Amino acid sequence: MGKTHTTDLAILFENEVWQQPLFDVLEKRELSYSKVDLKLAAFGCHELPTAKVYFNQASPSAYVRGCQRVLPFTLALLKNLQIQGARVLNGADIFAFELSKSAQVARLKELGIDHPRSIVFNDVDALAGRDDLCLPGMLKPEQGGSGARMHKIESLDDLRDLLEKQPELWEPDQLLLLQEYLPHDPEFGIVRMEFLGDELLYAMRVVTHGRYNLCPSEACNPADLDEIGTCAIPQEEVLPVEFYPYHELPDEAREAGQHIVQSAEMDVAGIEYLETPDGRRVFYDINANSNLRRPVGEAFGFDPFERVADFLERRLAEE
């Protein structure tokens, strides 16, 4: 049986407010597309793909919005689509890569790119007696997302006490990482690069003010610092996160980001690094679901969502 496509493009998503700027551009262009809301969804394993191209925008942080079933459903759907020959952007392997910080660390190590020393564990007692612990350290989830479940840890006793008081930190994947704590200039912040394919879209500095939720979406972190975002992650009682266009991105940082994207065969990516006082440039976060920030793109002379639409139209043309 031949394939019959009922739409050109299908956008897979869970948080519509993040996708609305892209939807607006696609509708303005009158592009044939459909929305697939992964929060309430079903598919038949016998069904043929109905779109020429699928664009996966599911987020690892879906569970913090009460959508614990989105991620396993998305992985099953992506695998089914790809087995049946569908073109999927940021498909099953890439999505699984985004869901695993340990896999990201392994990739960075393979590429010779500086990364945080990290230990994955499923029980605090398994850390006792190790001579490679990085303390103070950062407790992070194996499955990341919007800075959730991150804590600075001073000692194993501190870690044990935290997990006894907050056992929900193990959720949803029951794996945690202890990474070395990496200081950086708080006034400069960290750097986030956005890629379409292996081409840099833009780079920005993110001044965190001690927050861990650095979601670039204006819905989470509004451009007007007096506004309150709608993010499901509780916001720390500190100053809002600030985002600035970074025109002075070093070539070496851009090239490292391109190597990561090419090696992991990512279609869209957001990659973060920081620079330590002793001169290290450490890459620590790789995102496939990348929320763009219109004011930063406009500082470079373009609307980033228009660029994404261009990217999607090129992929449709290839089909």
MARFIKOL-720203 format. One record per residue (C-alpha): residue in one letter; x, y, z. Coordinates in steps of 0.5 Angstrom, whole numbers, padded with zeros to 4 digits, always signed. Example, Ala and Ser with C-alpha at 12.3 -4.5 7.8 and 13.67 -1.06 7.14 Angstrom:
residues 2
a+0025-0009+0016s+0027-0002+0014
//
This chain:
residues 319
m+0000+0000+0000g+0003+0007-0002k+0003+0013+0003t-0002+0018+0003h+0000+0024+0006t-0006+0029+0009t-0001+0034+0011d+0006+0037+0009l+0008+0038+0016a+0006+0035+0023i+0008+0039+0030l+0009+0034+0036f+0008+0038+0042e+0006+0038+0049n+0006+0046+0051e+0003+0050+0046v+0004+0056+0049w+0012+0055+0047q+0010+0053+0040q+0005+0059+0039p+0010+0064+0036l+0012+0058+0031f+0004+0056+0029d+0003+0064+0028v+0009+0064+0023l+0006+0057+0019e-0001+0060+0019k+0002+0067+0016r+0005+0063+0010e-0001+0058+0009l+0003+0052+0010s+0000+0046+0011y+0001+0043+0018s-0003+0040+0023k-0002+0040+0031v-0001+0034+0035d-0002+0035+0042l+0002+0029+0046k-0002+0030+0053l-0008+0027+0050a-0006+0022+0044a-0007+0015+0041f-0004+0012+0035g-0005+0005+0032c+0001+0001+0030h-0002-0001+0024e-0003+0006+0021l+0001+0009+0016p+0005+0016+0017t+0000+0022+0015a+0005+0027+0014k+0011+0028+0010v+0015+0031+0016y+0014+0031+0023f+0018+0036+0028n+0018+0033+0035q+0018+0039+0040a+0016+0035+0046s+0020+0037+0052p+0024+0033+0058s+0020+0037+0063a+0013+0035+0061y+0013+0031+0068v+0013+0038+0072r+0007+0040+0068g+0003+0034+0070c+0004+0030+0064q+0008+0024+0066r+0006+0020+0060v+0008+0024+0055l+0015+0022+0054p+0014+0015+0054f+0008+0016+0049t+0013+0020+0045l+0019+0015+0044a+0014+0010+0042l+0011+0014+0037l+0017+0017+0034k+0020+0010+0034n+0013+0007+0030l+0014+0013+0025q+0021+0012+0023i+0020+0004+0023q+0015+0006+0018g+0019+0011+0014a+0017+0017+0016r+0022+0023+0016v+0022+0026+0023l+0026+0032+0025n+0029+0030+0032g+0027+0023+0032a+0027+0018+0037d+0035+0017+0038i+0036+0024+0039f+0030+0025+0043a+0033+0019+0048f+0040+0023+0047e+0036+0029+0050l+0033+0025+0056s+0040+0023+0058k+0045+0027+0061s+0050+0022+0062a+0049+0020+0055q+0051+0028+0053v+0057+0027+0058a+0059+0021+0054r+0059+0025+0047l+0062+0031+0050k+0068+0026+0052e+0068+0022+0046l+0069+0029+0042g+0074+0032+0047i+0070+0037+0049d+0071+0040+0056h+0065+0037+0060p+0063+0037+0068r+0066+0031+0071s+0059+0027+0073i+0057+0020+0077v+0051+0017+0076f+0047+0013+0081n+0041+0010+0084d+0043+0010+0091v+0047+0015+0096d+0050+0009+0099a+0053+0007+0092l+0057+0013+0093a+0061+0012+0099g+0068+0010+0099r+0069+0013+0092d+0075+0017+0091d+0072+0021+0085l+0067+0025+0088c+0066+0032+0086l+0064+0036+0092p+0061+0041+0093g+0057+0039+0087m+0051+0039+0083l+0045+0034+0084k+0042+0034+0077p+0037+0029+0074e+0039+0024+0069q+0033+0026+0065g+0033+0034+0065g+0028+0039+0064s+0027+0047+0065g+0032+0046+0071a+0028+0042+0076r+0031+0038+0081m+0037+0041+0081h+0041+0043+0088k+0048+0045+0090i+0051+0039+0095e+0056+0040+0100s+0057+0033+0102l+0054+0026+0102d+0051+0027+0109d+0048+0033+0105l+0046+0029+0099r+0043+0024+0104d+0039+0029+0108l+0036+0032+0102l+0034+0026+0099e+0031+0023+0105k+0027+0030+0106q+0025+0030+0098p+0024+0023+0096e+0020+0026+0090l+0027+0028+0087w+0028+0021+0084e+0022+0022+0080p+0021+0021+0074d+0027+0016+0072q+0030+0014+0079l+0037+0016+0077l+0041+0022+0079l+0048+0025+0077l+0053+0028+0082q+0057+0033+0078e+0063+0038+0079y+0061+0045+0081l+0063+0050+0076p+0064+0057+0078h+0063+0063+0073d+0063+0070+0073p+0055+0072+0075e+0055+0078+0072f+0057+0075+0065g+0053+0069+0066i+0053+0063+0062v+0052+0062+0054r+0047+0059+0050m+0048+0057+0042e+0042+0056+0038f+0043+0051+0032l+0038+0050+0026g+0042+0044+0023d+0049+0045+0024e+0048+0052+0023l+0049+0057+0028l+0042+0061+0029y+0045+0066+0035a+0048+0066+0041m+0046+0069+0048r+0049+0071+0055v+0044+0069+0060v+0045+0072+0067t+0042+0067+0072h+0042+0071+0078g+0042+0064+0082r+0036+0061+0078y+0037+0054+0075n+0030+0055+0070l+0034+0058+0064c+0028+0057+0059p+0029+0062+0054s+0021+0062+0052e+0018+0069+0054a+0012+0065+0057c+0017+0063+0062n+0022+0068+0063p+0018+0075+0060a+0022+0080+0056d+0019+0085+0061l+0022+0084+0067d+0016+0086+0071e+0012+0081+0068i+0011+0074+0072g+0012+0068+0067t+0007+0062+0067c+0013+0057+0068a+0011+0051+0072i+0018+0051+0075p+0017+0054+0082q+0021+0061+0081e+0027+0062+0086e+0026+0069+0090v+0031+0072+0087l+0032+0077+0081p+0029+0075+0074v+0034+0071+0069e+0036+0076+0064f+0038+0074+0056y+0043+0078+0052p+0045+0077+0045y+0052+0075+0045h+0055+0078+0038e+0062+0076+0041l+0062+0069+0041p+0069+0065+0040d+0070+0061+0034e+0072+0056+0038a+0065+0055+0042r+0061+0056+0035e+0066+0050+0032a+0065+0046+0039g+0057+0047+0038q+0057+0045+0031h+0061+0038+0032i+0056+0036+0038v+0050+0037+0033q+0054+0034+0027s+0056+0028+0032a+0049+0027+0035e+0046+0028+0028m+0041+0033+0031d+0036+0037+0027v+0035+0043+0032a+0039+0044+0038g+0040+0049+0044i+0047+0048+0047e+0050+0051+0054y+0057+0052+0056l+0060+0057+0062e+0067+0059+0063t+0070+0058+0069p+0075+0063+0073d+0081+0058+0071g+0080+0059+0064r+0076+0052+0062r+0070+0053+0057v+0065+0047+0060f+0059+0045+0056y+0054+0042+0060d+0047+0042+0057i+0045+0039+0050n+0037+0041+0048a+0034+0038+0042n+0027+0042+0044s+0030+0049+0044n+0025+0055+0045l+0027+0061+0042r+0027+0068+0044r+0025+0073+0039p+0028+0079+0042v+0035+0076+0041g+0034+0074+0034e+0031+0081+0032a+0038+0084+0035f+0041+0080+0030g+0037+0082+0025f+0032+0077+0024d+0025+0073+0027p+0028+0067+0029f+0021+0063+0028e+0021+0065+0021r+0028+0062+0020v+0025+0056+0023a+0020+0056+0018d+0025+0057+0013f+0028+0051+0016l+0022+0046+0016e+0020+0049+0009r+0027+0046+0006r+0026+0040+0009l+0019+0039+0006a+0022+0041-0001e+0027+0035+0000e+0021+0030+0001
//
